[in-house]
Amino acid sequence: MNIEKIRLQDHVDYSSDSIVSKKILENNAGGITLFAFDQNQRLSEHTSPYNAIVQVIEGVAEIIIDNKTHILSAGELIIMPANIPHAVNAHQQFKMLLTLIKGENVK
């Protein structure tokens, strides 16, 4: 295993009219993926069978969970419970770290 220090906000770049993702780690227990959203990009509403943590590392994100809007700024995180509809909107550029946890659901 190659061990290295990662500066998250420098590890993925914005791309015009796109969402860029970069896997940091993936195994049977879950995964960690870094995202860079360009302005006006979105992930439409969907569900996941696993719990996930979204941590904003740059900018401001709109996270919608179960039809409730949450505005997160750099340094803030939120848990997206398994099997609950959620969506992500970028009214401005932002970067986030998504940690997917394959295990028991949040109660």
N, C-alpha and C positions, 0 to 999 in steps of 0.2 A: 504494500500500500504506500502510495506517495503522499507524504504529509507535508502540507504547505500552508502558509498563512494566506488568507483571502481577505481583501478589502472589498466588501460586497458591492458598494456603489460603483466601483471601478471594474468589476468582473463581468458586467454585461453592459452593452451600449444600446442607446435608442436607435431606432430605424424608422424613417419617415413612413407614416400611415401603417404602422405595424405593431405587433406585440412580439417581442423577442424573449425566448426562454432558454435557460442554460441549466442543465442538471448538475447539481453539486454532488449528490449522493443518492443512490437508489439500491434498496435491498428488500428482503422479504418483510422487514418491519415497517417499511414506508419509504419516503423519499424527501429530498430537499431540492427545490428548484427556485432559481432566481429569475425574475421577470422584469422587463423594461417595457412599459406601455407608452406609446406615443399619444399625444393629445387626441381626444375624441375616439379612442379605441375602447373596445369593451369585450368582456366575456359574457355571453348571454346566459340567462338563467339556466341552471342545471343542478343536479344533485351528485353526490359522491357517497359510496357505501362506507367511507372512512372519515374520521375527524380530520380537520386540517387547521393549521394556524397560519394566519396571514400577518406578516410583520412588514410595515412600510419602512423602507430604508432611505427614501428620497422622495420629496414632493408630497402630494395629498391625493388620497384615493377615496372613491365612493364604493363601499362594500354593502351590498343589499343581501340580507339574510332573512328569509321567511317574510318577505315584503316590508322589512324595516330597514331604513337607510342609516348607515353608519359612516361618518367622515373620519378617516384616519390620516394623521400626519406622521412625518418621519419620527421613528422611535416608538410608535404605538403599534399594538397588535390586537387581533381579535380571533376568537375560535369560531370556526364554521362547523357546527355539529353534523355528523353523518346523517344522510337521508333528508336533510332540510334544504329546500331550494335556495340557491345563492347566485349572485351575479357580481361582476366587477366593472366599474366605469371609470374612465380616465378623462376628467374634464380638463386636465393638464397632464403633462408628462409626469410619470412617477415610476419608482422601482419598488418591488416587493419581494420578500422571501416567503415561499410557500412550503410549509412542512406538513407532509401527509403522514398520518399515524395509523397504521394498520393494526388494530387491536380493539379492545372494548370501547364501546361508544360512550360519549359524555352523557351523564345521567342528569 
